Amino acid sequence: MISCGCRCIVCKSQQLTSHSFVAPDGYDDIHHTCKSCGTHFNHLDGETYAKCEICKFP
């Protein structure tokens, strides 16, 4: 598991699971899923996802 010190953008919990991947632009990127509220989000742009094909979420 990767640790970046992020907090959930919804509930501010630090209990996150991390999903790293190489983005289409070739750069490493990471999404998180909050263990407290279940929000799946991109930690760089603040976008949340109900379903994510990249990480296979949910």
PyMOL commands that set and color helices and strands:
alter all, ss='L'
color gray80, all
select strands_A, chain A and resi 16-22+28-34+40-42+48-49
alter strands_A, ss='S'
color yellow, strands_A
deselect
rebuild
show_as cartoon
